[in-house]
Amino acid sequence: MDNLEVHESADGLVVFQEIDDRVHHLNPTASIIFELCDGAHDVAGIAAQVRDVFSLDHLPIGETMECIEMLIREGLVH
């Protein structure tokens, strides 16, 4: 989104929302999901990336969807 300023931090991303003057601190998992919410990946594809990055033994579909819904509610993705 155009109104976001994104910076890497030691433990994820810091996202500044210029319009609302809000700062969001995303943990490593939320950071990966945020970066993959680019319109080129579906929920299953994003969950597969999370599984692979964190060497999970299951596909975290529910957790990924919850995170995406939070990012939408906060206005970080649409």
PDB file of N, CA, C and O in Angstrom:
ATOM      1  N   MET A   1       0.841  -1.172   0.000  1.00  0.00           N
ATOM      2  CA  MET A   1       0.000   0.000   0.000  1.00  0.00           C
ATOM      3  C   MET A   1       0.892   1.243   0.000  1.00  0.00           C
ATOM      4  O   MET A   1       1.995   1.236   0.546  1.00  0.00           O
ATOM      5  N   ASP A   2       0.404   2.272  -0.604  1.00  0.00           N
ATOM      6  CA  ASP A   2       1.194   3.482  -0.777  1.00  0.00           C
ATOM      7  C   ASP A   2       1.470   4.231   0.520  1.00  0.00           C
ATOM      8  O   ASP A   2       2.482   4.923   0.626  1.00  0.00           O
ATOM      9  N   ASN A   3       0.593   4.106   1.500  1.00  0.00           N
ATOM     10  CA  ASN A   3       0.747   4.895   2.720  1.00  0.00           C
ATOM     11  C   ASN A   3       1.562   4.179   3.791  1.00  0.00           C
ATOM     12  O   ASN A   3       1.490   4.554   4.962  1.00  0.00           O
ATOM     13  N   LEU A   4       2.330   3.166   3.424  1.00  0.00           N
ATOM     14  CA  LEU A   4       3.112   2.401   4.381  1.00  0.00           C
ATOM     15  C   LEU A   4       4.606   2.612   4.186  1.00  0.00           C
ATOM     16  O   LEU A   4       5.109   2.660   3.063  1.00  0.00           O
ATOM     17  N   GLU A   5       5.288   2.735   5.295  1.00  0.00           N
ATOM     18  CA  GLU A   5       6.744   2.796   5.292  1.00  0.00           C
ATOM     19  C   GLU A   5       7.216   1.568   6.068  1.00  0.00           C
ATOM     20  O   GLU A   5       6.896   1.413   7.247  1.00  0.00           O
ATOM     21  N   VAL A   6       7.974   0.701   5.405  1.00  0.00           N
ATOM     22  CA  VAL A   6       8.359  -0.586   5.987  1.00  0.00           C
ATOM     23  C   VAL A   6       9.862  -0.618   6.223  1.00  0.00           C
ATOM     24  O   VAL A   6      10.655  -0.271   5.347  1.00  0.00           O
ATOM     25  N   HIS A   7      10.238  -1.046   7.436  1.00  0.00           N
ATOM     26  CA  HIS A   7      11.646  -1.162   7.807  1.00  0.00           C
ATOM     27  C   HIS A   7      11.884  -2.514   8.461  1.00  0.00           C
ATOM     28  O   HIS A   7      11.056  -2.995   9.235  1.00  0.00           O
ATOM     29  N   GLU A   8      13.014  -3.119   8.147  1.00  0.00           N
ATOM     30  CA  GLU A   8      13.388  -4.366   8.804  1.00  0.00           C
ATOM     31  C   GLU A   8      13.898  -4.054  10.197  1.00  0.00           C
ATOM     32  O   GLU A   8      14.539  -3.028  10.429  1.00  0.00           O
ATOM     33  N   SER A   9      13.600  -4.962  11.125  1.00  0.00           N
ATOM     34  CA  SER A   9      14.143  -4.862  12.471  1.00  0.00           C
ATOM     35  C   SER A   9      14.765  -6.213  12.821  1.00  0.00           C
ATOM     36  O   SER A   9      14.670  -7.163  12.044  1.00  0.00           O
ATOM     37  N   ALA A  10      15.384  -6.294  13.958  1.00  0.00           N
ATOM     38  CA  ALA A  10      16.054  -7.536  14.366  1.00  0.00           C
ATOM     39  C   ALA A  10      15.072  -8.693  14.508  1.00  0.00           C
ATOM     40  O   ALA A  10      15.454  -9.852  14.349  1.00  0.00           O
ATOM     41  N   ASP A  11      13.822  -8.391  14.803  1.00  0.00           N
ATOM     42  CA  ASP A  11      12.847  -9.451  15.045  1.00  0.00           C
ATOM     43  C   ASP A  11      11.607  -9.352  14.161  1.00  0.00           C
ATOM     44  O   ASP A  11      10.515  -9.725  14.591  1.00  0.00           O
ATOM     45  N   GLY A  12      11.754  -8.865  12.955  1.00  0.00           N
ATOM     46  CA  GLY A  12      10.626  -8.794  12.031  1.00  0.00           C
ATOM     47  C   GLY A  12      10.625  -7.508  11.236  1.00  0.00           C
ATOM     48  O   GLY A  12      11.655  -7.076  10.720  1.00  0.00           O
ATOM     49  N   LEU A  13       9.448  -6.899  11.145  1.00  0.00           N
ATOM     50  CA  LEU A  13       9.293  -5.646  10.400  1.00  0.00           C
ATOM     51  C   LEU A  13       8.616  -4.601  11.273  1.00  0.00           C
ATOM     52  O   LEU A  13       7.807  -4.923  12.143  1.00  0.00           O
ATOM     53  N   VAL A  14       8.959  -3.360  11.024  1.00  0.00           N
ATOM     54  CA  VAL A  14       8.256  -2.228  11.608  1.00  0.00           C
ATOM     55  C   VAL A  14       7.575  -1.526  10.445  1.00  0.00           C
ATOM     56  O   VAL A  14       8.221  -1.120   9.479  1.00  0.00           O
ATOM     57  N   VAL A  15       6.253  -1.389  10.556  1.00  0.00           N
ATOM     58  CA  VAL A  15       5.469  -0.787   9.479  1.00  0.00           C
ATOM     59  C   VAL A  15       4.821   0.485  10.018  1.00  0.00           C
ATOM     60  O   VAL A  15       4.063   0.447  10.987  1.00  0.00           O
ATOM     61  N   PHE A  16       5.128   1.603   9.382  1.00  0.00           N
ATOM     62  CA  PHE A  16       4.546   2.889   9.759  1.00  0.00           C
ATOM     63  C   PHE A  16       3.435   3.217   8.786  1.00  0.00           C
ATOM     64  O   PHE A  16       3.644   3.248   7.573  1.00  0.00           O
ATOM     65  N   GLN A  17       2.245   3.462   9.329  1.00  0.00           N
ATOM     66  CA  GLN A  17       1.076   3.839   8.544  1.00  0.00           C
ATOM     67  C   GLN A  17       0.962   5.359   8.582  1.00  0.00           C
ATOM     68  O   GLN A  17       0.521   5.933   9.578  1.00  0.00           O
ATOM     69  N   GLU A  18       1.357   5.994   7.507  1.00  0.00           N
ATOM     70  CA  GLU A  18       1.405   7.455   7.458  1.00  0.00           C
ATOM     71  C   GLU A  18       0.041   8.098   7.670  1.00  0.00           C
ATOM     72  O   GLU A  18      -0.073   9.057   8.434  1.00  0.00           O
ATOM     73  N   ILE A  19      -0.975   7.597   7.021  1.00  0.00           N
ATOM     74  CA  ILE A  19      -2.305   8.214   7.089  1.00  0.00           C
ATOM     75  C   ILE A  19      -2.836   8.229   8.522  1.00  0.00           C
ATOM     76  O   ILE A  19      -3.382   9.236   8.973  1.00  0.00           O
ATOM     77  N   ASP A  20      -2.678   7.112   9.237  1.00  0.00           N
ATOM     78  CA  ASP A  20      -3.203   7.002  10.603  1.00  0.00           C
ATOM     79  C   ASP A  20      -2.163   7.342  11.666  1.00  0.00           C
ATOM     80  O   ASP A  20      -2.479   7.372  12.855  1.00  0.00           O
ATOM     81  N   ASP A  21      -0.927   7.598  11.245  1.00  0.00           N
ATOM     82  CA  ASP A  21       0.171   7.874  12.171  1.00  0.00           C
ATOM     83  C   ASP A  21       0.288   6.745  13.200  1.00  0.00           C
ATOM     84  O   ASP A  21       0.349   6.980  14.407  1.00  0.00           O
ATOM     85  N   ARG A  22       0.316   5.506  12.681  1.00  0.00           N
ATOM     86  CA  ARG A  22       0.398   4.322  13.533  1.00  0.00           C
ATOM     87  C   ARG A  22       1.637   3.507  13.165  1.00  0.00           C
ATOM     88  O   ARG A  22       2.068   3.490  12.012  1.00  0.00           O
ATOM     89  N   VAL A  23       2.196   2.837  14.162  1.00  0.00           N
ATOM     90  CA  VAL A  23       3.351   1.974  13.959  1.00  0.00           C
ATOM     91  C   VAL A  23       2.960   0.558  14.349  1.00  0.00           C
ATOM     92  O   VAL A  23       2.361   0.334  15.402  1.00  0.00           O
ATOM     93  N   HIS A  24       3.303  -0.395  13.492  1.00  0.00           N
ATOM     94  CA  HIS A  24       3.025  -1.810  13.743  1.00  0.00           C
ATOM     95  C   HIS A  24       4.351  -2.558  13.792  1.00  0.00           C
ATOM     96  O   HIS A  24       5.206  -2.381  12.925  1.00  0.00           O
ATOM     97  N   HIS A  25       4.515  -3.389  14.805  1.00  0.00           N
ATOM     98  CA  HIS A  25       5.700  -4.236  14.922  1.00  0.00           C
ATOM     99  C   HIS A  25       5.272  -5.663  14.579  1.00  0.00           C
ATOM    100  O   HIS A  25       4.533  -6.292  15.335  1.00  0.00           O
ATOM    101  N   LEU A  26       5.734  -6.165  13.445  1.00  0.00           N
ATOM    102  CA  LEU A  26       5.359  -7.506  13.000  1.00  0.00           C
ATOM    103  C   LEU A  26       6.446  -8.499  13.384  1.00  0.00           C
ATOM    104  O   LEU A  26       7.628  -8.277  13.122  1.00  0.00           O
ATOM    105  N   ASN A  27       6.032  -9.598  14.010  1.00  0.00           N
ATOM    106  CA  ASN A  27       6.999 -10.643  14.352  1.00  0.00           C
ATOM    107  C   ASN A  27       7.452 -11.342  13.072  1.00  0.00           C
ATOM    108  O   ASN A  27       6.927 -11.054  11.996  1.00  0.00           O
ATOM    109  N   PRO A  28       8.416 -12.253  13.173  1.00  0.00           N
ATOM    110  CA  PRO A  28       8.922 -12.901  11.952  1.00  0.00           C
ATOM    111  C   PRO A  28       7.843 -13.586  11.112  1.00  0.00           C
ATOM    112  O   PRO A  28       7.867 -13.496   9.884  1.00  0.00           O
ATOM    113  N   THR A  29       6.907 -14.263  11.758  1.00  0.00           N
ATOM    114  CA  THR A  29       5.849 -14.949  11.007  1.00  0.00           C
ATOM    115  C   THR A  29       4.949 -13.945  10.299  1.00  0.00           C
ATOM    116  O   THR A  29       4.677 -14.086   9.106  1.00  0.00           O
ATOM    117  N   ALA A  30       4.488 -12.938  11.022  1.00  0.00           N
ATOM    118  CA  ALA A  30       3.623 -11.917  10.420  1.00  0.00           C
ATOM    119  C   ALA A  30       4.355 -11.160   9.323  1.00  0.00           C
ATOM    120  O   ALA A  30       3.743 -10.739   8.341  1.00  0.00           O
ATOM    121  N   SER A  31       5.656 -10.986   9.484  1.00  0.00           N
ATOM    122  CA  SER A  31       6.459 -10.291   8.467  1.00  0.00           C
ATOM    123  C   SER A  31       6.469 -11.064   7.156  1.00  0.00           C
ATOM    124  O   SER A  31       6.304 -10.485   6.082  1.00  0.00           O
ATOM    125  N   ILE A  32       6.664 -12.373   7.249  1.00  0.00           N
ATOM    126  CA  ILE A  32       6.660 -13.214   6.040  1.00  0.00           C
ATOM    127  C   ILE A  32       5.301 -13.150   5.372  1.00  0.00           C
ATOM    128  O   ILE A  32       5.200 -12.970   4.158  1.00  0.00           O
ATOM    129  N   ILE A  33       4.252 -13.298   6.175  1.00  0.00           N
ATOM    130  CA  ILE A  33       2.898 -13.278   5.620  1.00  0.00           C
ATOM    131  C   ILE A  33       2.612 -11.921   4.983  1.00  0.00           C
ATOM    132  O   ILE A  33       2.065 -11.865   3.882  1.00  0.00           O
ATOM    133  N   PHE A  34       2.968 -10.834   5.648  1.00  0.00           N
ATOM    134  CA  PHE A  34       2.781  -9.483   5.121  1.00  0.00           C
ATOM    135  C   PHE A  34       3.461  -9.334   3.764  1.00  0.00           C
ATOM    136  O   PHE A  34       2.861  -8.819   2.821  1.00  0.00           O
ATOM    137  N   GLU A  35       4.698  -9.778   3.665  1.00  0.00           N
ATOM    138  CA  GLU A  35       5.446  -9.643   2.415  1.00  0.00           C
ATOM    139  C   GLU A  35       4.848 -10.486   1.291  1.00  0.00           C
ATOM    140  O   GLU A  35       4.953 -10.122   0.120  1.00  0.00           O
ATOM    141  N   LEU A  36       4.220 -11.612   1.643  1.00  0.00           N
ATOM    142  CA  LEU A  36       3.639 -12.481   0.624  1.00  0.00           C
ATOM    143  C   LEU A  36       2.215 -12.079   0.229  1.00  0.00           C
ATOM    144  O   LEU A  36       1.662 -12.635  -0.720  1.00  0.00           O
ATOM    145  N   CYS A  37       1.623 -11.132   0.937  1.00  0.00           N
ATOM    146  CA  CYS A  37       0.287 -10.634   0.582  1.00  0.00           C
ATOM    147  C   CYS A  37       0.426  -9.599  -0.526  1.00  0.00           C
ATOM    148  O   CYS A  37       0.112  -8.422  -0.349  1.00  0.00           O
ATOM    149  N   ASP A  38       0.900 -10.064  -1.662  1.00  0.00           N
ATOM    150  CA  ASP A  38       1.195  -9.174  -2.781  1.00  0.00           C
ATOM    151  C   ASP A  38       0.278  -9.401  -3.973  1.00  0.00           C
ATOM    152  O   ASP A  38       0.484  -8.830  -5.043  1.00  0.00           O
ATOM    153  N   GLY A  39      -0.732 -10.237  -3.782  1.00  0.00           N
ATOM    154  CA  GLY A  39      -1.659 -10.537  -4.868  1.00  0.00           C
ATOM    155  C   GLY A  39      -1.215 -11.691  -5.737  1.00  0.00           C
ATOM    156  O   GLY A  39      -1.993 -12.180  -6.557  1.00  0.00           O
ATOM    157  N   ALA A  40       0.013 -12.136  -5.577  1.00  0.00           N
ATOM    158  CA  ALA A  40       0.528 -13.244  -6.383  1.00  0.00           C
ATOM    159  C   ALA A  40       0.429 -14.585  -5.656  1.00  0.00           C
ATOM    160  O   ALA A  40       0.652 -15.633  -6.262  1.00  0.00           O
ATOM    161  N   HIS A  41       0.098 -14.561  -4.364  1.00  0.00           N
ATOM    162  CA  HIS A  41       0.048 -15.781  -3.565  1.00  0.00           C
ATOM    163  C   HIS A  41      -1.336 -15.947  -2.944  1.00  0.00           C
ATOM    164  O   HIS A  41      -1.943 -14.978  -2.488  1.00  0.00           O
ATOM    165  N   ASP A  42      -1.830 -17.192  -2.932  1.00  0.00           N
ATOM    166  CA  ASP A  42      -3.074 -17.464  -2.230  1.00  0.00           C
ATOM    167  C   ASP A  42      -2.746 -17.920  -0.809  1.00  0.00           C
ATOM    168  O   ASP A  42      -1.576 -18.090  -0.468  1.00  0.00           O
ATOM    169  N   VAL A  43      -3.769 -18.117   0.021  1.00  0.00           N
ATOM    170  CA  VAL A  43      -3.561 -18.480   1.421  1.00  0.00           C
ATOM    171  C   VAL A  43      -2.770 -19.778   1.540  1.00  0.00           C
ATOM    172  O   VAL A  43      -1.866 -19.872   2.370  1.00  0.00           O
ATOM    173  N   ALA A  44      -3.093 -20.765   0.735  1.00  0.00           N
ATOM    174  CA  ALA A  44      -2.378 -22.048   0.803  1.00  0.00           C
ATOM    175  C   ALA A  44      -0.902 -21.872   0.446  1.00  0.00           C
ATOM    176  O   ALA A  44      -0.033 -22.481   1.068  1.00  0.00           O
ATOM    177  N   GLY A  45      -0.626 -21.051  -0.540  1.00  0.00           N
ATOM    178  CA  GLY A  45       0.758 -20.803  -0.932  1.00  0.00           C
ATOM    179  C   GLY A  45       1.535 -20.068   0.149  1.00  0.00           C
ATOM    180  O   GLY A  45       2.706 -20.361   0.393  1.00  0.00           O
ATOM    181  N   ILE A  46       0.872 -19.106   0.797  1.00  0.00           N
ATOM    182  CA  ILE A  46       1.515 -18.377   1.889  1.00  0.00           C
ATOM    183  C   ILE A  46       1.768 -19.322   3.056  1.00  0.00           C
ATOM    184  O   ILE A  46       2.844 -19.305   3.653  1.00  0.00           O
ATOM    185  N   ALA A  47       0.770 -20.149   3.382  1.00  0.00           N
ATOM    186  CA  ALA A  47       0.925 -21.115   4.480  1.00  0.00           C
ATOM    187  C   ALA A  47       2.055 -22.095   4.189  1.00  0.00           C
ATOM    188  O   ALA A  47       2.791 -22.478   5.098  1.00  0.00           O
ATOM    189  N   ALA A  48       2.199 -22.502   2.931  1.00  0.00           N
ATOM    190  CA  ALA A  48       3.288 -23.411   2.556  1.00  0.00           C
ATOM    191  C   ALA A  48       4.644 -22.748   2.763  1.00  0.00           C
ATOM    192  O   ALA A  48       5.592 -23.396   3.208  1.00  0.00           O
ATOM    193  N   GLN A  49       4.739 -21.467   2.445  1.00  0.00           N
ATOM    194  CA  GLN A  49       5.990 -20.737   2.667  1.00  0.00           C
ATOM    195  C   GLN A  49       6.311 -20.665   4.161  1.00  0.00           C
ATOM    196  O   GLN A  49       7.455 -20.872   4.565  1.00  0.00           O
ATOM    197  N   VAL A  50       5.299 -20.371   4.973  1.00  0.00           N
ATOM    198  CA  VAL A  50       5.492 -20.313   6.427  1.00  0.00           C
ATOM    199  C   VAL A  50       5.949 -21.681   6.939  1.00  0.00           C
ATOM    200  O   VAL A  50       6.885 -21.770   7.734  1.00  0.00           O
ATOM    201  N   ARG A  51       5.292 -22.738   6.484  1.00  0.00           N
ATOM    202  CA  ARG A  51       5.682 -24.099   6.878  1.00  0.00           C
ATOM    203  C   ARG A  51       7.141 -24.361   6.550  1.00  0.00           C
ATOM    204  O   ARG A  51       7.885 -24.886   7.379  1.00  0.00           O
ATOM    205  N   ASP A  52       7.547 -24.000   5.354  1.00  0.00           N
ATOM    206  CA  ASP A  52       8.916 -24.266   4.911  1.00  0.00           C
ATOM    207  C   ASP A  52       9.945 -23.426   5.673  1.00  0.00           C
ATOM    208  O   ASP A  52      10.988 -23.943   6.073  1.00  0.00           O
ATOM    209  N   VAL A  53       9.665 -22.157   5.873  1.00  0.00           N
ATOM    210  CA  VAL A  53      10.607 -21.270   6.561  1.00  0.00           C
ATOM    211  C   VAL A  53      10.832 -21.721   8.000  1.00  0.00           C
ATOM    212  O   VAL A  53      11.957 -21.676   8.498  1.00  0.00           O
ATOM    213  N   PHE A  54       9.777 -22.151   8.663  1.00  0.00           N
ATOM    214  CA  PHE A  54       9.879 -22.520  10.073  1.00  0.00           C
ATOM    215  C   PHE A  54       9.953 -24.034  10.292  1.00  0.00           C
ATOM    216  O   PHE A  54       9.875 -24.501  11.428  1.00  0.00           O
ATOM    217  N   SER A  55      10.103 -24.796   9.210  1.00  0.00           N
ATOM    218  CA  SER A  55      10.229 -26.268   9.283  1.00  0.00           C
ATOM    219  C   SER A  55       9.111 -26.898  10.109  1.00  0.00           C
ATOM    220  O   SER A  55       9.360 -27.733  10.978  1.00  0.00           O
ATOM    221  N   LEU A  56       7.891 -26.488   9.827  1.00  0.00           N
ATOM    222  CA  LEU A  56       6.732 -27.035  10.537  1.00  0.00           C
ATOM    223  C   LEU A  56       6.348 -28.387   9.949  1.00  0.00           C
ATOM    224  O   LEU A  56       6.633 -28.674   8.787  1.00  0.00           O
ATOM    225  N   ASP A  57       5.704 -29.207  10.759  1.00  0.00           N
ATOM    226  CA  ASP A  57       5.278 -30.517  10.274  1.00  0.00           C
ATOM    227  C   ASP A  57       3.840 -30.506   9.758  1.00  0.00           C
ATOM    228  O   ASP A  57       3.317 -31.542   9.347  1.00  0.00           O
ATOM    229  N   HIS A  58       3.204 -29.335   9.777  1.00  0.00           N
ATOM    230  CA  HIS A  58       1.847 -29.210   9.249  1.00  0.00           C
ATOM    231  C   HIS A  58       1.726 -27.909   8.449  1.00  0.00           C
ATOM    232  O   HIS A  58       2.554 -27.006   8.572  1.00  0.00           O
ATOM    233  N   LEU A  59       0.700 -27.838   7.649  1.00  0.00           N
ATOM    234  CA  LEU A  59       0.427 -26.632   6.867  1.00  0.00           C
ATOM    235  C   LEU A  59      -0.431 -25.700   7.730  1.00  0.00           C
ATOM    236  O   LEU A  59      -1.578 -26.036   8.024  1.00  0.00           O
ATOM    237  N   PRO A  60       0.086 -24.550   8.140  1.00  0.00           N
ATOM    238  CA  PRO A  60      -0.634 -23.683   9.079  1.00  0.00           C
ATOM    239  C   PRO A  60      -1.685 -22.793   8.412  1.00  0.00           C
ATOM    240  O   PRO A  60      -1.595 -21.566   8.464  1.00  0.00           O
ATOM    241  N   ILE A  61      -2.667 -23.418   7.793  1.00  0.00           N
ATOM    242  CA  ILE A  61      -3.704 -22.668   7.068  1.00  0.00           C
ATOM    243  C   ILE A  61      -4.481 -21.748   8.018  1.00  0.00           C
ATOM    244  O   ILE A  61      -4.625 -20.557   7.744  1.00  0.00           O
ATOM    245  N   GLY A  62      -4.976 -22.290   9.123  1.00  0.00           N
ATOM    246  CA  GLY A  62      -5.780 -21.493  10.052  1.00  0.00           C
ATOM    247  C   GLY A  62      -5.006 -20.326  10.622  1.00  0.00           C
ATOM    248  O   GLY A  62      -5.508 -19.203  10.663  1.00  0.00           O
ATOM    249  N   GLU A  63      -3.781 -20.584  11.063  1.00  0.00           N
ATOM    250  CA  GLU A  63      -2.951 -19.540  11.644  1.00  0.00           C
ATOM    251  C   GLU A  63      -2.610 -18.460  10.618  1.00  0.00           C
ATOM    252  O   GLU A  63      -2.583 -17.270  10.932  1.00  0.00           O
ATOM    253  N   THR A  64      -2.350 -18.901   9.392  1.00  0.00           N
ATOM    254  CA  THR A  64      -2.035 -17.962   8.318  1.00  0.00           C
ATOM    255  C   THR A  64      -3.236 -17.083   8.011  1.00  0.00           C
ATOM    256  O   THR A  64      -3.099 -15.873   7.830  1.00  0.00           O
ATOM    257  N   MET A  65      -4.411 -17.693   7.954  1.00  0.00           N
ATOM    258  CA  MET A  65      -5.626 -16.930   7.675  1.00  0.00           C
ATOM    259  C   MET A  65      -5.901 -15.931   8.791  1.00  0.00           C
ATOM    260  O   MET A  65      -6.295 -14.798   8.516  1.00  0.00           O
ATOM    261  N   GLU A  66      -5.701 -16.332  10.051  1.00  0.00           N
ATOM    262  CA  GLU A  66      -5.887 -15.409  11.174  1.00  0.00           C
ATOM    263  C   GLU A  66      -4.960 -14.206  11.052  1.00  0.00           C
ATOM    264  O   GLU A  66      -5.374 -13.071  11.293  1.00  0.00           O
ATOM    265  N   CYS A  67      -3.723 -14.449  10.684  1.00  0.00           N
ATOM    266  CA  CYS A  67      -2.764 -13.366  10.530  1.00  0.00           C
ATOM    267  C   CYS A  67      -3.160 -12.443   9.379  1.00  0.00           C
ATOM    268  O   CYS A  67      -3.083 -11.221   9.508  1.00  0.00           O
ATOM    269  N   ILE A  68      -3.578 -13.014   8.270  1.00  0.00           N
ATOM    270  CA  ILE A  68      -4.013 -12.206   7.127  1.00  0.00           C
ATOM    271  C   ILE A  68      -5.215 -11.347   7.515  1.00  0.00           C
ATOM    272  O   ILE A  68      -5.285 -10.173   7.154  1.00  0.00           O
ATOM    273  N   GLU A  69      -6.153 -11.932   8.246  1.00  0.00           N
ATOM    274  CA  GLU A  69      -7.324 -11.178   8.683  1.00  0.00           C
ATOM    275  C   GLU A  69      -6.928 -10.015   9.593  1.00  0.00           C
ATOM    276  O   GLU A  69      -7.514  -8.935   9.512  1.00  0.00           O
ATOM    277  N   MET A  70      -5.928 -10.233  10.466  1.00  0.00           N
ATOM    278  CA  MET A  70      -5.433  -9.167  11.334  1.00  0.00           C
ATOM    279  C   MET A  70      -4.781  -8.067  10.495  1.00  0.00           C
ATOM    280  O   MET A  70      -5.004  -6.882  10.743  1.00  0.00           O
ATOM    281  N   LEU A  71      -3.981  -8.454   9.506  1.00  0.00           N
ATOM    282  CA  LEU A  71      -3.330  -7.466   8.642  1.00  0.00           C
ATOM    283  C   LEU A  71      -4.364  -6.644   7.875  1.00  0.00           C
ATOM    284  O   LEU A  71      -4.173  -5.446   7.663  1.00  0.00           O
ATOM    285  N   ILE A  72      -5.445  -7.276   7.464  1.00  0.00           N
ATOM    286  CA  ILE A  72      -6.529  -6.576   6.772  1.00  0.00           C
ATOM    287  C   ILE A  72      -7.222  -5.604   7.731  1.00  0.00           C
ATOM    288  O   ILE A  72      -7.446  -4.442   7.391  1.00  0.00           O
ATOM    289  N   ARG A  73      -7.561  -6.091   8.940  1.00  0.00           N
ATOM    290  CA  ARG A  73      -8.233  -5.233   9.932  1.00  0.00           C
ATOM    291  C   ARG A  73      -7.391  -4.000  10.258  1.00  0.00           C
ATOM    292  O   ARG A  73      -7.930  -2.912  10.456  1.00  0.00           O
ATOM    293  N   GLU A  74      -6.088  -4.169  10.313  1.00  0.00           N
ATOM    294  CA  GLU A  74      -5.186  -3.056  10.639  1.00  0.00           C
ATOM    295  C   GLU A  74      -4.909  -2.150   9.439  1.00  0.00           C
ATOM    296  O   GLU A  74      -4.260  -1.112   9.572  1.00  0.00           O
ATOM    297  N   GLY A  75      -5.405  -2.547   8.271  1.00  0.00           N
ATOM    298  CA  GLY A  75      -5.221  -1.729   7.078  1.00  0.00           C
ATOM    299  C   GLY A  75      -3.856  -1.848   6.444  1.00  0.00           C
ATOM    300  O   GLY A  75      -3.438  -0.975   5.683  1.00  0.00           O
ATOM    301  N   LEU A  76      -3.146  -2.945   6.758  1.00  0.00           N
ATOM    302  CA  LEU A  76      -1.802  -3.130   6.202  1.00  0.00           C
ATOM    303  C   LEU A  76      -1.832  -3.840   4.851  1.00  0.00           C
ATOM    304  O   LEU A  76      -0.925  -3.657   4.038  1.00  0.00           O
ATOM    305  N   VAL A  77      -2.838  -4.626   4.607  1.00  0.00           N
ATOM    306  CA  VAL A  77      -3.030  -5.275   3.304  1.00  0.00           C
ATOM    307  C   VAL A  77      -4.511  -5.199   2.966  1.00  0.00           C
ATOM    308  O   VAL A  77      -5.346  -4.937   3.831  1.00  0.00           O
ATOM    309  N   HIS A  78      -4.823  -5.429   1.705  1.00  0.00           N
ATOM    310  CA  HIS A  78      -6.238  -5.458   1.308  1.00  0.00           C
ATOM    311  C   HIS A  78      -6.471  -6.557   0.300  1.00  0.00           C
ATOM    312  O   HIS A  78      -7.597  -6.746  -0.158  1.00  0.00           O
TER     313      HIS A  78
END
